[in-house]
Amino acid sequence: EKKRSILEIVGENIKYYREEAGISKAKFGSFFGSSSNRITMMENGKANLQLITLSKIATYLGVTVIDLVEDWEGIERS
């Protein structure tokens, strides 16, 4: 079993919370001055994120940084 990287976990969580909030990639990207392609890279774990960016994303999505870095695989989200 391949262990997922922190970037993959964070990307999955960003996508999950973005979709839960009903925010399109275009709207999400425009808030951060990023293209939809950059958002796709981020959500696929292919983009390295600075901590300040992660904090801004968490605030925008109404979650904590911990929510974004937590490995939720097999865990019920509340």
Residue pairs with C-beta under 8 A, 6 or more apart in sequence:
4 45
4 71
4 73
5 45
6 69
7 45
7 46
7 47
7 48
7 49
8 44
8 45
9 45
9 69
9 70
9 71
10 45
10 49
10 54
10 68
10 69
11 42
11 43
11 44
11 45
11 46
11 47
12 43
12 45
12 72
13 67
13 68
13 69
13 70
13 72
14 42
14 43
14 57
14 61
14 68
15 43
16 72
16 77
17 61
17 62
17 63
17 67
17 68
18 25
18 28
18 43
18 61
21 61
21 62
23 61
25 36
25 39
25 40
26 36
28 39
28 60
29 35
29 36
29 38
29 39
31 60
32 53
32 56
32 57
32 60
34 42
38 47
41 47
42 49
49 57
51 65
54 65
54 68
54 69
55 65
57 68
58 64
58 65
58 67
58 68
